[in-house]
Amino acid sequence: MAVALVSGVLILAVLAAAHWYHYLRLVRDTTRAGSGWRRAGTVLAVLAPTLTAVLLTIGPAEPSIALRRLADATASFWLPVLLWLTLVLLLGEAARPLLRRALARRAARPAEASRPVPDAPGAPRSAADSAGAPRSVPDAPGAPQPPPGAAGAPHGAPSAVDPDASRRLFVARTVALGAAVLAAGGAVASRTGGGPSQGRDVRGLEIAMPFTGRWLTQNSPARQVPSHGTDSLGGRYAIDFVAVDDRSRTAADRSWRTFLGTERPEIFHAFGRPITAPVTGTVVAVHDGETDHAARRSQLALLPYMMGEGGRLRRGVNGVAGNHVIIAVSEHGPFVALAHFRTGSVRVTTGQKVAEGEHIADCGNSGNSTQPHIHIQAMDSDDLSVARGVPMVFRRFREWPSGTGAGRVRERAMPGEEVVVEPLRS
């Protein structure tokens, strides 16, 4: 817990420093003090960290599903923009002195061309020179200039503009504009593309939902395929379910840990809930013994957890799926896998016949899981390391797109993304 808290505080410090850096480079360096542009830019500079803070806290706060969808859509663009903007501005630090030198050399060339050429020895002198009239001598480089209105200066002449300051302003605006364009383009390019969705009413392996009560769908193939962003481990058409209460919240309690650190998996509604066989068939693979680790609703705690994903992948199937069961519908498939069971809760063994609706294990938080949930997928092999995903549909269920209201009954369909579902008897 201490590590997660320290990581969260460090990430907040980095975000604060990044926003301050953006203000310096995008507002202060590109506008003149007291101008309308400076005031407008300052307002935007205040709104940027405010929006970032809202997006980081709205998920753990678990507001209405509609508000969560809006926040997710905003975060999918805004947070990548912040990352790309920081990277491009840092690269721009190397370009700034080069641009200023190039502008200085360009400004120096006309000045050298207009400099008076001194008289050559023996050249004829003008009548004025012969009469002893004073000659105009160009100012030495760096010589002080008389202020406006002083002796020798034209009355009412404007004050001199510092050419170096003008160059700094031009370079700052050029770098800022280029960074903004590249950041927006990079954010669009980095958004999860995925393929076209499976569709919510398509043909596939018909199965039952493996639980009772209300559950929230996440990473549904009705949103995109591959549903989890990869075809590996047979998860092309996988879907996740998280148990929720009548207010569509995944846990009854919230504390400072919810927003800054990790939480005990036991406080979540899904943890320990019975999971049943979604099909009738034969158990062909069982793994138990993986520990249930701490849960993470905090976006700040998720970042260091994501950085450890490579280690879980190196551990292989068990490191990702955690405690899991695979059921063969027939001898040659298809096969249905259920993952992330609570340690020690698996009730079936390899070779055992199971009937649809039979209690096979309890929901947990093992493997690659940020909070207690059930992962289910259909595939063409019982070997997860080589399996390819197979489309599936659920037999009969009630769906609440907004999490509340009367809901609607659906049959032989795939639930949408971020909707609440409840299985119904046929």
Secondary structure, DSSP 8 states (H G I E B T S, - for coil): -HHHHHHHHHHHHHHHHHHHHHHIIIIITTS-TT-HHHHHHHHHHHHHHHHHHHHHHHHHH---HHHHHHHHHHHHHHHHHHHHHHHHHHHHHHHHHHHHHHHHHHHHHHHHHTS-----TT----HHHHTT--------TT-----TTSTTS-TT------HHHHHHHHHHHHHHHHHHHHHHHHHHHHS---B----SS---EEE--SS-S-EEEES-TTT-BSTTS--GGG-TT-EEEEE--TTS-SBS---HHHHHS-B-GGGBTTTT-EEE-SSSEEEEEEE-------B---HHHHHHHHHTHHHHHHT-HHHHH-EEEEEESSTT--EEEEEEE-TT-----TT-EE-TT-EEEEB---SS-SSS-EEEEEES-S-TTT--EE-EEEEEEEEETTSSSS-EEEEEE---TT-EEEE---
